[in-house]
Amino acid sequence: MMEIGLNHYLVLSTILFAIGLVGVMKRKNLLLLFFATEILLNAVNIAFAAISHYYGDLTGQMFAFFVIAIAASEVAVGLGLLIVWFKRHGTIDLDLMTSMKG
Amino acid sequence: MFEAVAFYLFAFLTIAMFYIVVTTKQALYALTALAAGMIFISAFFFILGADFLGAIQIIVYTGAVMALYAFGMMFFDTTRDVKEKQGNKYIIVGLSTLAAVLIVLIVSVPMVSDNIVALYPVADDIGNVQSVGLVLFTKYLIPFEVAAIMLLVAMVAGIVLAGKKMDLSLTLMSGEEIEDMKKEKNKKVLS
């Protein structure tokens, strides 16, 4: 109980990932959908760092860096698209984005 | 002892903050809670000995990403309550838990079957930042450069998408010019 092992971190990562997935499925506002994807990426980062520490291997930390870089570029592009959409339509509701009639 | 206390404290705080992010109806509360959760996550990195990753987490996530979201929210109507999807809650929670457990299985099965070999062992005599630099600029140099190009592309995309009409300055224009621009804009937006 008092000794923190790899399983503790993996369980925490699972819980955070589940919270993020609930957010992705539940939210209709696109901005809050982006927030939920940030939670997903962070949950995976914790798992990477924990595995890197408990196996004495730096590869996990390297991939955590790349995940952070991807999150940053995703925010830049996604927010730009969101601003353009909001200027045109005045809403960022997911259910109203049906221009492709998919 | 202290490690366990810190782990449980920050685990509770992180889960609480992220729970607020996915359940609150106010977009500003979600933003603030997300920023707080990011800082609490960096505590785990410091506990795990990944000092550089923790500092990057604070700088990039809380400093850059959250600030970008905060500035982006100026464009949106965030005072309105956020509407939610009306779906079956049990299906949502069940599916999410199932997917998360699957992810953990994917990560942990190679470790259970002892297929992991430490390719880049952590050296004892140098610090974390130094060893990160050694690995990043030898084995992972190409992914590092590709990530730099990806960030450049994202920056250009952000400027092109959000920066329309940036050549006009509202503070240097006279009143009539602004009125003309508003009429012009309304025509264009509606088309």
Interface residues (C-beta under 8 A of the other chain):
Chain A: M1 M2 E3 I4 L6 H8 Y9 L10 L12 S13 T14 I15 L16 F17 A18 I19 G20 L21 V22 G23 M25 K26 R27 K28 N29 L31 L32 F34 F35 A36 E38 I39 N42 V44 N45 I46 A47 A49 A50 I51 S52 H53 Y55 G56 D57 L58 T59 Q61 M62 A64 F65 F66 I68 A69 I70 A71 A72 S73 E74 V75 A76 V77 L79 G80 L81 L82 I83 V84 F86 K87 R88 I92 D93 D95
Chain B: M1 E3 A4 F7 A11 T14 I15 F18 Y19 V21 V22 A27 A30 L31 L34 G37 M38 I41 F44 F45 L48 G49 A50 F52 L53 I56 Q57 V60 Y61 A64 V65 L68 Y69 G72 M73 F75 F76 T78 V82 K83 E84 K85 G87 I92 V93 L95 S96 T97 A99 A100 V101 I103 V104 V107 S108 M111 I116 A118 L119 Y120 P121 V122 S131 V132 V135 L136 K139 Y140 P143 A147 M150 L151 V153 A154 M155 A157 G158 I159 V160 L161 A162 K164 V189
